[in-house]
Amino acid sequence: MTTTRTVSRLRLGLIAAAFAALATASSAQAVAYLQLGTSNASNATTTLTGSAAGAELKVEDTNGSVGTAAVLGLLTATSPTVNASALRGQNNATNGLGFGVSGSHAGAGIGVNGFSPRGIGVRGQSTSGIGVVGQHLATTGTAPGVSASTSSTADDARALVATVTPTSPGVNSMAVRGINNGTGSNGVGVFGYHGGAGYGVWGSTYSGIGADGYSYSGDGVRGSSGTGLAGYFFGNVTVSGTLTKGGGAFRIDHPLDPAHRYLQHSFVESPDMMDVYNGNVRTNRKGFATVRLPKYFQALNRSFRYQLTIVGRSFARAIVWKRIEHNRFTIRTDRPKVEVSWQVTGIRHDRYANANRIKVVLPKPRAERGKYLHPELYDKPKSEAIGYVKPPRILQRPSREH
């Protein structure tokens, strides 16, 4: 009996020792993957699975000193493979909700901060949606949804670059698009500013249009300047509509002193849409001369007016013998072989002129009444100018603390 009890106790001891060994091995294997307070090494995936409404894993750091990170993902390989990530967040939702990685800041700091000494600090990529979204959700304040800055002083440095990568993009594809949903006159779709003598907005193209402006009912492009020129064009300018101006002149290098002076002449103004033609002609032995005008003359003009002047030491008289017909008219002098200087004017009656006849005097629209094209000439402030728009507030230079 004593021997039987001894054998049973020995068997129970061996079984207990085996379970203890298994528990110890299992425990050792568990802490081998992730053990807090020490370095961990593992070549296998450690999985944390759950369905909690909150966070499955919460890491909290109460230190808050410079450079402190609650979670640090570190990729130590000096030559990693493509798309290798030190820290990766993935959302498998198919309804477009949720985030792959979400960062927030309870104060005025940065929700997500990315840094790279030579590469990309933060990258957002999507195959069909939006790569990166920045939003200012408060209904007050002036902080931007997205801020970009550079500290570089090198040539061609850029704070923000947007690129349409296909060489044959779709119609109206845009590298940068600014939208202001305001239905009034406040705000700006795109604002560009330069603190010195550079360009506020610069547009260029190899063969297309450098800058294009369009408005459904307002001004397509408007330029204004406090002391300089509202617009400056290098090269030819085409206006397909009516050009309205306060004055006009040509300016060229002075023919007698081109290096130091300009020569300016004012335009000839008229209340009519008038064309002017002139020339010299000599009458024949019978005192007649025919003046031939361009073939389009009568198709373009009506209401003809004539002026004749005798040239030379002669007191001969000249008259218009036949009025303009078939784009020509006849002059007669009372003496033969007399030189006559002639001038003919006509009023345009082509289709464009008939549809856009200039009104000599017209009332100002209601929105422009009490305002002036040049208020300074009437001792009025600049704000009373027609079309005056208060310049946008100059944005403060971005902080470099981040």
WOUR-V566073 format. One record per residue. N is the residue number from 0. PSI is psi in whole degrees, 0 to 359 (* if undefined). OMEGA is omega in degrees with one decimal (999 if undefined). D_CENTER is the distance of its C-alpha to the mean C-alpha in Angstrom with 1 decimal. Layout:
n=N psi=PSI omega=OMEGA d_center=D_CENTER
n=N psi=PSI omega=OMEGA d_center=D_CENTER
//
This chain:
n=0 psi=317 omega=-179.0 d_center=101.0
n=1 psi=321 omega=-179.9 d_center=99.8
n=2 psi=319 omega=179.6 d_center=98.5
n=3 psi=318 omega=179.0 d_center=96.6
n=4 psi=323 omega=-179.0 d_center=94.9
n=5 psi=318 omega=179.4 d_center=94.0
n=6 psi=320 omega=179.4 d_center=92.3
n=7 psi=316 omega=179.0 d_center=90.3
n=8 psi=323 omega=179.3 d_center=89.1
n=9 psi=318 omega=178.7 d_center=88.1
n=10 psi=315 omega=179.1 d_center=86.1
n=11 psi=321 omega=179.3 d_center=84.3
n=12 psi=318 omega=179.0 d_center=83.4
n=13 psi=319 omega=178.8 d_center=82.1
n=14 psi=316 omega=179.6 d_center=79.9
n=15 psi=319 omega=179.2 d_center=78.6
n=16 psi=323 omega=179.4 d_center=77.9
n=17 psi=315 omega=177.9 d_center=76.0
n=18 psi=321 omega=179.1 d_center=73.8
n=19 psi=319 omega=179.5 d_center=73.1
n=20 psi=317 omega=178.1 d_center=72.1
n=21 psi=318 omega=179.3 d_center=69.8
n=22 psi=319 omega=179.3 d_center=68.2
n=23 psi=318 omega=179.6 d_center=67.9
n=24 psi=317 omega=179.4 d_center=66.3
n=25 psi=318 omega=178.8 d_center=63.9
n=26 psi=319 omega=-179.9 d_center=63.0
n=27 psi=320 omega=179.8 d_center=62.5
n=28 psi=324 omega=-179.3 d_center=60.3
n=29 psi=314 omega=-176.4 d_center=58.1
n=30 psi=347 omega=178.9 d_center=57.5
n=31 psi=333 omega=179.4 d_center=56.8
n=32 psi=311 omega=-175.4 d_center=53.4
n=33 psi=116 omega=178.9 d_center=52.1
n=34 psi=119 omega=-177.9 d_center=54.1
n=35 psi=146 omega=175.6 d_center=52.7
n=36 psi=4 omega=-179.4 d_center=53.5
n=37 psi=172 omega=177.8 d_center=53.9
n=38 psi=144 omega=-179.1 d_center=52.3
n=39 psi=144 omega=177.8 d_center=52.2
n=40 psi=129 omega=179.1 d_center=52.3
n=41 psi=139 omega=175.1 d_center=52.0
n=42 psi=9 omega=179.2 d_center=51.1
n=43 psi=158 omega=-178.8 d_center=51.1
n=44 psi=130 omega=174.4 d_center=48.5
n=45 psi=122 omega=-172.6 d_center=49.2
n=46 psi=136 omega=173.3 d_center=48.3
n=47 psi=114 omega=-174.6 d_center=48.0
n=48 psi=140 omega=178.0 d_center=48.1
n=49 psi=180 omega=-179.6 d_center=48.4
n=50 psi=29 omega=-178.6 d_center=47.3
n=51 psi=151 omega=178.9 d_center=47.1
n=52 psi=334 omega=179.7 d_center=44.7
n=53 psi=216 omega=-178.1 d_center=43.5
n=54 psi=137 omega=174.4 d_center=42.9
n=55 psi=329 omega=178.3 d_center=45.1
n=56 psi=124 omega=-179.6 d_center=44.8
n=57 psi=124 omega=177.2 d_center=44.2
n=58 psi=123 omega=-175.2 d_center=44.0
n=59 psi=132 omega=177.6 d_center=44.1
n=60 psi=119 omega=-178.5 d_center=44.0
n=61 psi=3 omega=-177.9 d_center=45.4
n=62 psi=296 omega=176.7 d_center=45.2
n=63 psi=17 omega=179.0 d_center=41.6
n=64 psi=172 omega=-177.3 d_center=42.0
n=65 psi=129 omega=177.9 d_center=39.3
n=66 psi=2 omega=-179.6 d_center=38.3
n=67 psi=140 omega=178.7 d_center=40.3
n=68 psi=129 omega=175.9 d_center=39.2
n=69 psi=321 omega=176.0 d_center=40.7
n=70 psi=131 omega=178.7 d_center=40.0
n=71 psi=120 omega=173.5 d_center=39.5
n=72 psi=123 omega=-172.9 d_center=38.8
n=73 psi=123 omega=176.4 d_center=39.7
n=74 psi=107 omega=-170.7 d_center=39.5
n=75 psi=346 omega=-179.0 d_center=41.9
n=76 psi=133 omega=179.9 d_center=41.8
n=77 psi=343 omega=177.5 d_center=40.4
n=78 psi=70 omega=-177.1 d_center=39.6
n=79 psi=165 omega=178.0 d_center=38.6
n=80 psi=172 omega=-178.3 d_center=37.9
n=81 psi=137 omega=177.3 d_center=34.6
n=82 psi=13 omega=173.4 d_center=33.1
n=83 psi=139 omega=-174.6 d_center=35.9
n=84 psi=137 omega=173.3 d_center=35.0
n=85 psi=325 omega=178.3 d_center=36.7
n=86 psi=130 omega=-175.8 d_center=35.9
n=87 psi=133 omega=174.2 d_center=34.8
n=88 psi=133 omega=-176.4 d_center=34.3
n=89 psi=134 omega=177.2 d_center=34.5
n=90 psi=118 omega=-176.7 d_center=34.5
n=91 psi=11 omega=-179.6 d_center=36.3
n=92 psi=142 omega=179.1 d_center=35.5
n=93 psi=1 omega=-177.8 d_center=34.6
n=94 psi=6 omega=177.5 d_center=33.4
n=95 psi=8 omega=-178.2 d_center=30.0
n=96 psi=162 omega=177.8 d_center=31.3
n=97 psi=182 omega=-175.8 d_center=32.0
n=98 psi=150 omega=170.3 d_center=30.5
n=99 psi=314 omega=173.9 d_center=31.3
n=100 psi=132 omega=179.3 d_center=31.1
n=101 psi=131 omega=176.7 d_center=30.7
n=102 psi=139 omega=179.7 d_center=30.4
n=103 psi=158 omega=178.3 d_center=30.8
n=104 psi=128 omega=-175.9 d_center=31.6
n=105 psi=341 omega=-179.1 d_center=33.8
n=106 psi=221 omega=-177.8 d_center=32.6
n=107 psi=21 omega=-177.5 d_center=29.4
n=108 psi=205 omega=-175.6 d_center=29.2
n=109 psi=129 omega=-179.8 d_center=27.3
n=110 psi=315 omega=178.3 d_center=28.3
n=111 psi=128 omega=-179.4 d_center=27.7
n=112 psi=128 omega=177.8 d_center=27.5
n=113 psi=143 omega=-177.5 d_center=27.2
n=114 psi=138 omega=174.1 d_center=28.2
n=115 psi=131 omega=-178.0 d_center=28.7
n=116 psi=331 omega=-178.4 d_center=29.8
n=117 psi=347 omega=-175.6 d_center=28.2
n=118 psi=225 omega=-176.6 d_center=26.8
n=119 psi=124 omega=179.9 d_center=24.6
n=120 psi=311 omega=179.2 d_center=25.2
n=121 psi=136 omega=179.0 d_center=24.1
n=122 psi=131 omega=174.3 d_center=23.4
n=123 psi=133 omega=-174.3 d_center=22.8
n=124 psi=139 omega=178.5 d_center=23.6
n=125 psi=144 omega=178.9 d_center=24.3
n=126 psi=343 omega=-179.9 d_center=25.6
n=127 psi=343 omega=-177.7 d_center=24.6
n=128 psi=217 omega=-177.6 d_center=23.0
n=129 psi=131 omega=-178.9 d_center=20.5
n=130 psi=312 omega=-179.1 d_center=20.8
n=131 psi=136 omega=176.3 d_center=19.9
n=132 psi=130 omega=172.7 d_center=19.6
n=133 psi=131 omega=-175.5 d_center=19.1
n=134 psi=142 omega=167.3 d_center=20.2
n=135 psi=104 omega=-170.8 d_center=21.3
n=136 psi=344 omega=-179.6 d_center=24.1
n=137 psi=148 omega=179.3 d_center=25.7
n=138 psi=0 omega=176.8 d_center=25.3
n=139 psi=170 omega=178.5 d_center=25.4
n=140 psi=164 omega=-177.3 d_center=24.0
n=141 psi=9 omega=179.5 d_center=20.7
n=142 psi=141 omega=-177.4 d_center=20.6
n=143 psi=158 omega=172.9 d_center=17.5
n=144 psi=323 omega=177.6 d_center=17.8
n=145 psi=134 omega=178.0 d_center=16.6
n=146 psi=135 omega=178.0 d_center=16.7
n=147 psi=139 omega=-180.0 d_center=16.2
n=148 psi=158 omega=174.7 d_center=17.8
n=149 psi=144 omega=177.8 d_center=19.6
n=150 psi=4 omega=-176.2 d_center=22.7
n=151 psi=141 omega=173.4 d_center=22.6
n=152 psi=11 omega=-178.6 d_center=23.1
n=153 psi=159 omega=174.5 d_center=23.0
n=154 psi=144 omega=177.1 d_center=21.0
n=155 psi=20 omega=174.1 d_center=17.7
n=156 psi=146 omega=-176.5 d_center=18.0
n=157 psi=134 omega=174.6 d_center=15.0
n=158 psi=328 omega=-178.3 d_center=15.0
n=159 psi=132 omega=178.0 d_center=12.8
n=160 psi=128 omega=173.4 d_center=12.5
n=161 psi=133 omega=-172.5 d_center=11.6
n=162 psi=132 omega=166.8 d_center=13.3
n=163 psi=110 omega=-168.8 d_center=14.4
n=164 psi=329 omega=-179.3 d_center=17.9
n=165 psi=145 omega=177.2 d_center=19.7
n=166 psi=346 omega=176.0 d_center=20.2
n=167 psi=71 omega=-177.5 d_center=20.5
n=168 psi=171 omega=179.8 d_center=18.0
n=169 psi=170 omega=179.6 d_center=18.2
n=170 psi=135 omega=177.8 d_center=16.8
n=171 psi=18 omega=172.7 d_center=13.3
n=172 psi=144 omega=-171.7 d_center=13.0
n=173 psi=134 omega=174.0 d_center=9.6
n=174 psi=322 omega=176.5 d_center=9.4
n=175 psi=133 omega=178.0 d_center=6.8
n=176 psi=125 omega=178.1 d_center=7.0
n=177 psi=130 omega=-177.2 d_center=7.3
n=178 psi=129 omega=171.1 d_center=10.5
n=179 psi=114 omega=-175.2 d_center=12.8
n=180 psi=7 omega=177.7 d_center=16.2
n=181 psi=140 omega=-179.6 d_center=17.7
n=182 psi=357 omega=177.1 d_center=19.8
n=183 psi=210 omega=-177.7 d_center=20.3
n=184 psi=8 omega=-177.7 d_center=18.4
n=185 psi=149 omega=173.0 d_center=17.7
n=186 psi=173 omega=-175.9 d_center=14.6
n=187 psi=141 omega=176.3 d_center=10.8
n=188 psi=312 omega=177.7 d_center=8.4
n=189 psi=132 omega=-178.3 d_center=5.7
n=190 psi=131 omega=176.5 d_center=7.6
n=191 psi=139 omega=-176.3 d_center=8.0
n=192 psi=142 omega=174.0 d_center=11.6
n=193 psi=132 omega=-175.2 d_center=14.1
n=194 psi=348 omega=-178.6 d_center=17.8
n=195 psi=226 omega=-177.1 d_center=19.3
n=196 psi=19 omega=179.3 d_center=18.9
n=197 psi=207 omega=-175.8 d_center=15.9
n=198 psi=133 omega=172.9 d_center=12.3
n=199 psi=315 omega=176.2 d_center=10.2
n=200 psi=134 omega=-178.9 d_center=7.0
n=201 psi=130 omega=176.8 d_center=8.1
n=202 psi=136 omega=179.9 d_center=7.6
n=203 psi=156 omega=177.1 d_center=10.9
n=204 psi=155 omega=-179.2 d_center=13.1
n=205 psi=319 omega=-175.8 d_center=16.9
n=206 psi=0 omega=-178.1 d_center=17.9
n=207 psi=222 omega=-177.0 d_center=15.2
n=208 psi=123 omega=-178.8 d_center=12.6
n=209 psi=317 omega=178.2 d_center=10.5
n=210 psi=134 omega=-176.8 d_center=8.2
n=211 psi=135 omega=177.5 d_center=9.3
n=212 psi=141 omega=-178.6 d_center=9.8
n=213 psi=141 omega=176.1 d_center=12.4
n=214 psi=140 omega=179.9 d_center=14.6
n=215 psi=324 omega=-178.1 d_center=17.8
n=216 psi=353 omega=-179.1 d_center=19.9
n=217 psi=217 omega=-179.4 d_center=18.0
n=218 psi=128 omega=179.1 d_center=16.1
n=219 psi=314 omega=178.0 d_center=13.5
n=220 psi=135 omega=177.8 d_center=12.3
n=221 psi=134 omega=176.3 d_center=14.0
n=222 psi=140 omega=178.6 d_center=14.7
n=223 psi=154 omega=-179.7 d_center=17.3
n=224 psi=143 omega=179.3 d_center=19.2
n=225 psi=315 omega=-177.0 d_center=22.2
n=226 psi=344 omega=-177.6 d_center=24.2
n=227 psi=210 omega=-179.3 d_center=22.3
n=228 psi=140 omega=176.2 d_center=20.9
n=229 psi=333 omega=177.9 d_center=18.4
n=230 psi=146 omega=178.8 d_center=17.4
n=231 psi=125 omega=-177.4 d_center=18.7
n=232 psi=126 omega=173.1 d_center=19.0
n=233 psi=107 omega=-178.7 d_center=20.8
n=234 psi=192 omega=-175.8 d_center=22.7
n=235 psi=154 omega=179.7 d_center=23.5
n=236 psi=132 omega=177.2 d_center=21.9
n=237 psi=131 omega=175.8 d_center=22.7
n=238 psi=115 omega=-177.2 d_center=22.8
n=239 psi=342 omega=179.3 d_center=24.1
n=240 psi=209 omega=-178.4 d_center=24.9
n=241 psi=131 omega=177.6 d_center=26.8
n=242 psi=117 omega=178.6 d_center=25.8
n=243 psi=133 omega=-173.9 d_center=26.9
n=244 psi=160 omega=175.1 d_center=27.5
n=245 psi=334 omega=178.5 d_center=29.7
n=246 psi=173 omega=-179.1 d_center=31.2
n=247 psi=152 omega=179.9 d_center=30.8
n=248 psi=158 omega=166.9 d_center=32.2
n=249 psi=150 omega=178.2 d_center=32.2
n=250 psi=126 omega=178.6 d_center=32.1
n=251 psi=165 omega=169.9 d_center=33.5
n=252 psi=132 omega=-177.0 d_center=35.2
n=253 psi=126 omega=-176.8 d_center=38.7
n=254 psi=331 omega=-178.3 d_center=41.1
n=255 psi=346 omega=179.8 d_center=43.8
n=256 psi=63 omega=-171.1 d_center=41.7
n=257 psi=337 omega=-176.5 d_center=38.4
n=258 psi=343 omega=-171.3 d_center=37.7
n=259 psi=344 omega=-176.1 d_center=38.1
n=260 psi=158 omega=172.0 d_center=37.5
n=261 psi=159 omega=170.4 d_center=35.5
n=262 psi=127 omega=-177.3 d_center=37.2
n=263 psi=142 omega=173.1 d_center=35.7
n=264 psi=142 omega=177.6 d_center=37.1
n=265 psi=151 omega=173.6 d_center=36.1
n=266 psi=155 omega=172.3 d_center=35.4
n=267 psi=122 omega=-176.1 d_center=38.4
n=268 psi=154 omega=178.8 d_center=37.7
n=269 psi=145 omega=175.8 d_center=39.5
n=270 psi=346 omega=179.1 d_center=39.6
n=271 psi=163 omega=172.9 d_center=40.0
n=272 psi=80 omega=-167.1 d_center=37.8
n=273 psi=141 omega=171.1 d_center=40.2
n=274 psi=146 omega=-177.8 d_center=40.6
n=275 psi=132 omega=177.6 d_center=43.0
n=276 psi=142 omega=179.5 d_center=45.2
n=277 psi=169 omega=179.4 d_center=48.0
n=278 psi=185 omega=177.2 d_center=50.4
n=279 psi=147 omega=179.4 d_center=54.0
n=280 psi=153 omega=178.1 d_center=56.9
n=281 psi=132 omega=179.2 d_center=60.7
n=282 psi=159 omega=-179.0 d_center=63.3
n=283 psi=193 omega=-176.1 d_center=66.1
n=284 psi=339 omega=177.7 d_center=69.8
n=285 psi=1 omega=178.3 d_center=70.0
n=286 psi=17 omega=-179.7 d_center=67.2
n=287 psi=148 omega=173.8 d_center=64.5
n=288 psi=136 omega=178.9 d_center=61.0
n=289 psi=128 omega=177.9 d_center=58.4
n=290 psi=121 omega=179.7 d_center=54.7
n=291 psi=126 omega=-178.7 d_center=52.4
n=292 psi=168 omega=179.1 d_center=48.9
n=293 psi=152 omega=-177.1 d_center=46.0
n=294 psi=336 omega=-179.3 d_center=46.5
n=295 psi=1 omega=-168.8 d_center=43.5
n=296 psi=306 omega=-175.7 d_center=44.8
n=297 psi=338 omega=173.8 d_center=46.4
n=298 psi=336 omega=-177.8 d_center=43.8
n=299 psi=331 omega=-168.8 d_center=41.3
n=300 psi=159 omega=172.7 d_center=43.5
n=301 psi=179 omega=175.4 d_center=46.2
n=302 psi=65 omega=-174.2 d_center=48.3
n=303 psi=146 omega=176.2 d_center=49.4
n=304 psi=144 omega=-171.1 d_center=50.7
n=305 psi=148 omega=168.9 d_center=52.7
n=306 psi=134 omega=-179.3 d_center=53.7
n=307 psi=137 omega=178.6 d_center=56.4
n=308 psi=130 omega=177.0 d_center=57.6
n=309 psi=135 omega=179.5 d_center=60.6
n=310 psi=131 omega=178.0 d_center=59.9
n=311 psi=179 omega=-177.2 d_center=62.9
n=312 psi=75 omega=-179.2 d_center=66.3
n=313 psi=143 omega=175.6 d_center=67.2
n=314 psi=28 omega=178.9 d_center=67.9
n=315 psi=160 omega=177.5 d_center=67.3
n=316 psi=150 omega=-179.2 d_center=65.7
n=317 psi=143 omega=177.7 d_center=62.9
n=318 psi=162 omega=171.4 d_center=62.0
n=319 psi=107 omega=-174.5 d_center=59.7
n=320 psi=320 omega=175.8 d_center=62.4
n=321 psi=132 omega=179.1 d_center=60.3
n=322 psi=173 omega=-176.8 d_center=57.0
n=323 psi=122 omega=171.7 d_center=53.9
n=324 psi=139 omega=179.7 d_center=54.7
n=325 psi=39 omega=174.7 d_center=53.2
n=326 psi=36 omega=176.0 d_center=50.7
n=327 psi=157 omega=172.3 d_center=53.6
n=328 psi=163 omega=-173.2 d_center=55.9
n=329 psi=135 omega=176.5 d_center=59.2
n=330 psi=144 omega=173.9 d_center=60.3
n=331 psi=135 omega=174.7 d_center=64.0
n=332 psi=156 omega=-179.0 d_center=65.6
n=333 psi=2 omega=174.4 d_center=69.2
n=334 psi=153 omega=-178.5 d_center=69.8
n=335 psi=157 omega=173.0 d_center=69.0
n=336 psi=55 omega=178.5 d_center=66.4
n=337 psi=133 omega=177.4 d_center=64.4
n=338 psi=132 omega=-177.6 d_center=60.8
n=339 psi=130 omega=172.2 d_center=58.5
n=340 psi=126 omega=-175.0 d_center=54.9
n=341 psi=154 omega=175.4 d_center=53.2
n=342 psi=134 omega=178.6 d_center=50.0
n=343 psi=135 omega=174.2 d_center=48.8
n=344 psi=152 omega=176.8 d_center=46.0
n=345 psi=155 omega=177.6 d_center=44.8
n=346 psi=127 omega=-177.6 d_center=42.5
n=347 psi=138 omega=174.2 d_center=39.8
n=348 psi=27 omega=173.2 d_center=40.6
n=349 psi=172 omega=-173.7 d_center=38.4
n=350 psi=318 omega=179.9 d_center=36.6
n=351 psi=316 omega=-179.8 d_center=33.3
n=352 psi=318 omega=179.9 d_center=35.2
n=353 psi=327 omega=-179.4 d_center=37.4
n=354 psi=344 omega=-176.2 d_center=34.5
n=355 psi=47 omega=-179.3 d_center=32.6
n=356 psi=134 omega=-178.3 d_center=35.5
n=357 psi=127 omega=175.0 d_center=34.7
n=358 psi=128 omega=-175.5 d_center=36.3
n=359 psi=315 omega=178.8 d_center=37.9
n=360 psi=129 omega=178.7 d_center=38.1
n=361 psi=145 omega=179.7 d_center=36.0
n=362 psi=153 omega=176.5 d_center=35.7
n=363 psi=143 omega=174.2 d_center=32.5
n=364 psi=160 omega=-176.5 d_center=30.9
n=365 psi=320 omega=-177.3 d_center=31.9
n=366 psi=342 omega=-177.4 d_center=28.5
n=367 psi=358 omega=-179.8 d_center=28.8
n=368 psi=139 omega=-176.6 d_center=32.5
n=369 psi=2 omega=179.1 d_center=33.4
n=370 psi=170 omega=-170.8 d_center=30.3
n=371 psi=151 omega=171.6 d_center=30.0
n=372 psi=322 omega=-180.0 d_center=27.8
n=373 psi=78 omega=-174.9 d_center=29.1
n=374 psi=333 omega=-178.5 d_center=30.6
n=375 psi=336 omega=178.0 d_center=31.6
n=376 psi=344 omega=178.9 d_center=34.2
n=377 psi=20 omega=179.1 d_center=35.9
n=378 psi=40 omega=178.3 d_center=35.8
n=379 psi=153 omega=179.4 d_center=33.2
n=380 psi=159 omega=-178.6 d_center=30.5
n=381 psi=333 omega=-178.6 d_center=26.9
n=382 psi=346 omega=179.0 d_center=26.1
n=383 psi=13 omega=176.8 d_center=28.3
n=384 psi=144 omega=176.5 d_center=26.0
n=385 psi=130 omega=-179.5 d_center=25.0
n=386 psi=8 omega=-178.3 d_center=21.4
n=387 psi=132 omega=176.0 d_center=21.3
n=388 psi=127 omega=179.1 d_center=18.7
n=389 psi=126 omega=-178.5 d_center=19.5
n=390 psi=143 omega=177.6 d_center=16.9
n=391 psi=148 omega=177.8 d_center=15.5
n=392 psi=131 omega=-178.8 d_center=17.8
n=393 psi=124 omega=-179.2 d_center=17.0
n=394 psi=144 omega=176.5 d_center=16.9
n=395 psi=148 omega=178.0 d_center=19.8
n=396 psi=138 omega=-177.9 d_center=19.5
n=397 psi=143 omega=178.4 d_center=19.8
n=398 psi=146 omega=-179.9 d_center=23.5
n=399 psi=12 omega=-178.4 d_center=24.9
n=400 psi=336 omega=-177.6 d_center=27.9
n=401 psi=* omega=999 d_center=26.6
//
